[in-house]
Amino acid sequence: MDKIAFFDTKPYDKIWFDKLNTDFEIKYIDYKLTPDTASAAKGCKAVVVFVNDTLSSETIDELCALGVKLIALRCSGYNNVDLRYAKDKIDVVRVPVYSPYAVAEHTMALLLTLNRKIHKAFIRTRDFNFSLNGLTGFDLHGKTVGVIGTGQIGRIFIDICRGFGMRVIAYDPYPAEGFGIDYVTPDKLFAESDVISLHCPLTSSTRYIINEASLAKMKEGVFILNTSRGQLIDSDALLQALKDGKVRGAGLDVYEEETSIFFEDYSSTIIQDDVLALLVSMPNVIMTSHQAFLTDEALQKIAEVTLFNLNQFFKGEALQNAVTYQEK
């Protein structure tokens, strides 16, 4: 059997890979892949990695020196991979789709929790405090939601919002035809939306799409949701807008400096990231630790597609889910 190094392993990762794997010897490693830890892949022909593993030029050099031939991302995003450097050195594959429903549903869960203060009510009633003071929300029905990015996840979130009777407007440089989506300019979306939800990939054009300038164009009391990539939002600018009351609430499943923090237990540690510490402490911010994908269905699909990708590679077949660097 070909040997595979599986980095940043969590208990929930192993469930479906152990159930479905029949072709590979998987070496589970509980720490992240970096240039310093790449040596753990010695004797392996491929590495299976996640969103917070570091696939820099230095890591790629270390992997190649060890004889690793394939980087298999068990996620859809690949902004943590230096694709330019990987070109002609090592193949890269990914899981383009696992469960868009999981992410879209989690996004709505963040909005509902923020708006109706479910988290606060839960804590109160656990202490037998049944006061309603400070728990007022607003009807989603009739409000305008602006969706940035209308791929599969964005379109499913749009369907969910329509089910609540919300008016939906959207921005995407590549509009999806045939879905009846009302596309507008970014400025119009910023100006008219009561809720703004991010469902776009991280690219040079979307990095910090939520920044000081775009926040200034938004309605007073807007809600901002991000279940895509942390660097879509300038965290300093968002923090200031929350302090000023410009942003009524933020639901964040990602954070721009999450790599060394998310997926780990730091409950007994003093966090040195002051922006993160302030965001988490705010009563109108809900932050989850990149868990929007985390459903049984998604985990099964991730395992199925990752194992499919590995089999294609080792059988010498064309890689259906290859990720390659594209010159701009």
C-alpha positions in Angstrom: 0.0 0.0 0.0 1.1 3.5 -0.7 1.8 5.5 2.5 0.1 8.8 3.1 0.9 11.5 5.7 -2.3 13.0 7.1 -1.5 16.3 8.9 -3.5 18.2 11.5 -5.6 15.2 12.3 -8.7 15.6 14.5 -10.9 12.8 15.8 -13.7 13.7 13.5 -11.3 13.5 10.5 -10.5 9.8 11.1 -14.1 8.5 11.3 -14.9 8.6 7.6 -11.3 8.1 6.3 -11.0 4.9 8.4 -14.4 3.7 7.2 -13.8 4.3 3.5 -10.0 3.8 3.0 -9.0 0.4 1.6 -6.1 1.3 -0.6 -3.6 3.4 1.5 -1.6 3.2 4.7 -2.5 6.5 6.4 -0.1 8.0 8.9 -2.2 10.3 11.1 -0.3 13.3 12.5 -1.9 15.6 15.0 0.1 18.7 14.3 0.1 21.1 11.3 2.3 20.9 8.3 5.0 23.5 8.2 8.5 23.6 6.9 9.7 22.4 10.3 7.2 19.5 10.5 7.4 18.3 6.9 10.0 15.7 7.9 7.1 13.7 9.4 6.1 12.8 5.8 9.3 10.8 5.3 8.5 7.6 3.5 5.1 8.9 2.3 4.2 9.6 -1.3 1.5 12.1 -0.6 0.3 14.4 2.1 -3.3 15.1 3.1 -3.7 18.7 4.4 -6.3 21.2 5.6 -6.9 24.9 5.5 -4.4 26.0 8.1 -1.4 23.8 7.0 1.4 25.9 5.5 2.2 24.9 1.9 4.8 27.6 1.3 7.8 27.3 -1.0 9.9 26.1 1.9 7.4 23.4 2.8 7.1 22.3 -0.8 10.9 22.1 -1.1 11.0 19.9 2.0 8.2 17.6 0.7 9.9 17.2 -2.7 13.2 16.4 -1.0 11.4 13.6 0.8 10.0 12.2 -2.4 6.4 13.4 -1.8 4.6 13.6 -5.1 1.1 14.9 -4.2 -0.5 17.5 -2.0 -4.1 16.5 -1.4 -6.2 19.2 0.2 -9.2 17.9 2.1 -10.9 21.2 1.6 -12.0 23.5 -1.3 -9.9 26.5 -0.5 -6.2 26.6 -1.6 -5.0 30.1 -0.7 -2.6 28.4 1.8 -0.7 26.8 -1.1 2.0 28.6 -3.1 0.7 27.3 -6.4 3.2 29.3 -8.5 6.1 27.6 -6.7 4.3 24.2 -6.8 4.0 24.3 -10.6 6.1 21.6 -12.2 7.3 20.4 -8.8 4.4 18.7 -7.2 0.8 18.0 -8.0 -2.0 19.6 -6.0 -5.6 18.4 -5.7 -8.6 19.5 -3.7 -12.2 18.8 -2.7 -14.1 21.4 -4.8 -17.5 20.7 -3.2 -18.4 18.8 0.0 -21.6 20.2 1.5 -22.6 23.7 0.4 -25.7 23.2 2.5 -23.6 22.8 5.7 -21.9 26.2 5.2 -25.0 28.0 4.1 -27.1 26.7 7.0 -24.4 27.6 9.5 -24.4 31.2 8.0 -28.1 31.5 8.7 -27.6 30.0 12.2 -25.1 32.8 12.9 -27.6 35.4 11.7 -30.5 34.1 13.7 -28.5 33.7 16.8 -27.1 37.2 16.5 -30.4 38.8 15.7 -32.6 37.0 18.3 -29.8 36.9 21.0 -30.2 33.1 21.4 -26.8 32.8 22.9 -27.6 35.3 25.6 -31.0 33.8 26.3 -29.5 30.4 26.7 -27.0 31.6 29.3 -29.7 33.6 31.2 -32.2 30.8 31.5 -29.5 28.4 32.7 -29.3 30.8 35.7 -33.1 30.9 35.9 -33.1 34.5 34.7 -36.2 34.8 32.5 -36.0 38.5 31.8 -36.4 39.6 28.2 -34.6 42.9 28.6 -32.0 43.4 26.0 -33.1 40.5 23.8 -35.0 42.4 21.2 -34.3 41.5 17.6 -36.0 42.4 14.3 -38.0 40.5 11.7 -35.9 39.1 8.9 -39.0 39.2 6.6 -38.8 42.1 4.3 -35.2 43.0 5.1 -32.5 43.2 2.4 -29.6 40.7 2.4 -26.6 41.4 0.2 -24.8 38.3 -0.9 -21.2 38.6 -2.2 -20.4 35.5 -4.2 -23.0 33.4 -5.8 -21.4 30.0 -6.2 -23.1 26.9 -4.8 -22.9 28.1 -1.2 -24.0 31.6 -2.0 -27.0 30.4 -4.0 -28.1 28.0 -1.3 -27.9 30.8 1.3 -30.0 33.0 -1.1 -32.6 30.2 -1.2 -32.7 30.1 2.6 -33.0 33.9 2.8 -35.9 33.8 0.3 -37.6 31.3 2.5 -37.6 33.9 5.3 -39.2 36.4 2.9 -36.0 38.5 2.6 -35.2 40.7 -0.4 -32.0 39.4 -1.9 -29.4 41.4 -3.9 -26.0 40.1 -4.9 -22.7 40.9 -6.4 -20.4 38.5 -8.3 -18.1 39.3 -11.2 -19.3 36.1 -12.8 -23.1 36.1 -12.5 -25.0 32.8 -12.3 -27.5 32.7 -15.0 -31.0 31.2 -14.6 -31.4 31.6 -10.8 -33.3 34.9 -10.9 -30.7 36.7 -8.8 -30.8 40.5 -8.7 -27.2 41.5 -9.3 -26.1 45.0 -8.3 -22.8 46.9 -8.0 -20.8 46.5 -4.8 -21.7 50.1 -3.9 -25.4 49.5 -4.3 -25.2 46.3 -2.3 -23.3 48.1 0.5 -25.8 51.0 0.6 -29.0 48.9 0.6 -28.3 45.8 2.6 -29.5 45.2 6.1 -27.4 42.1 6.2 -24.2 41.4 4.2 -23.0 37.8 3.8 -19.7 36.8 2.2 -19.5 33.6 0.1 -16.6 34.4 -2.3 -13.1 32.9 -2.6 -10.1 34.8 -1.4 -8.4 36.4 -4.4 -6.4 39.6 -4.9 -9.6 41.4 -5.8 -11.6 40.2 -2.8 -9.0 40.5 -0.1 -10.3 43.1 2.4 -13.5 43.6 0.4 -14.9 44.7 3.7 -12.7 47.6 4.7 -12.9 51.1 6.1 -14.1 52.5 2.8 -16.8 49.9 2.1 -18.0 50.0 5.7 -18.5 53.8 5.3 -20.9 53.1 2.5 -23.1 50.7 4.5 -26.3 51.3 6.4 -26.1 52.1 10.1 -26.8 48.9 12.0 -25.8 46.4 9.3 -25.1 42.8 10.1 -22.0 41.2 8.6 -21.5 37.5 8.1 -18.4 35.7 7.0 -18.2 31.9 6.5 -15.7 32.0 3.6 -12.2 33.3 4.3 -10.9 35.5 7.0 -9.0 37.9 4.9 -12.1 39.0 3.1 -12.5 41.4 6.1 -10.1 44.0 7.5 -10.5 43.0 11.1 -9.2 46.3 12.5 -11.8 48.2 10.3 -14.6 45.8 11.4 -13.6 46.2 15.1 -13.8 50.0 14.8 -17.2 49.8 13.0 -18.5 47.6 15.8 -17.3 50.1 18.4 -18.9 53.0 16.5 -22.2 51.2 16.1 -22.0 51.3 12.4 -22.1 47.5 12.4 -24.9 46.1 14.6 -23.4 42.6 14.8 -21.0 40.2 13.1 -21.2 36.5 12.7 -17.7 35.1 11.9 -16.7 31.6 11.3 -13.2 32.6 10.0 -10.6 35.2 11.0 -7.7 36.6 9.0 -5.1 35.5 11.5 -6.7 32.2 12.4 -3.9 29.8 11.2 -2.1 29.3 14.5 -5.3 29.5 16.7 -8.3 27.9 15.1 -9.0 24.1 15.7 -7.0 24.1 18.9 -7.9 24.6 22.6 -6.4 27.8 24.0 -8.9 28.1 26.9 -6.1 28.2 29.5 -3.9 30.6 27.4 -3.7 34.4 27.2 -4.3 35.2 23.5 -1.8 37.6 22.2 -3.9 38.8 19.3 -5.6 41.9 20.7 -8.0 42.3 17.8 -9.2 38.7 18.1 -9.6 39.0 21.9 -11.7 42.2 21.5 -13.9 40.7 18.8 -14.6 37.6 20.9 -15.4 39.7 23.9 -18.0 41.8 22.2 -21.7 41.0 23.0 -22.7 41.6 19.4 -20.1 39.3 17.8 -20.4 35.5 17.5 -17.3 33.7 16.4 -17.1 30.0 15.6 -13.8 28.3 14.9 -14.1 27.5 11.1 -16.8 24.9 11.8 -19.3 25.8 9.1 -18.3 22.8 7.1 -18.6 20.4 10.1 -21.5 18.0 9.3 -21.5 14.2 8.9 -22.5 14.6 5.3 -19.6 17.0 4.6 -17.0 14.9 6.4 -18.1 11.8 4.4 -17.9 13.7 1.1 -14.4 15.1 2.0 -13.1 11.6 2.7 -14.7 10.2 -0.5 -13.3 12.8 -2.8 -9.9 12.9 -1.1 -9.5 9.1 -1.5 -10.8 9.4 -5.1 -8.1 12.0 -5.8 -5.4 9.9 -4.3 -6.5 6.8 -6.3 -6.5 8.8 -9.5 -3.0 10.1 -8.9 -1.5 6.7 -8.0 -3.2 5.0 -10.9 -1.7 7.6 -13.3 -5.0 9.0 -14.4 -5.9 12.6 -15.3 -6.5 14.5 -12.1 -10.2 15.6 -12.1 -9.7 17.9 -9.1 -6.3 19.3 -9.9 -5.4 22.8 -8.8 -2.9 24.6 -11.0 -1.3 28.0 -11.1 -2.8 30.3 -13.6 -0.8 33.2 -15.0 -2.7 36.5 -14.6 
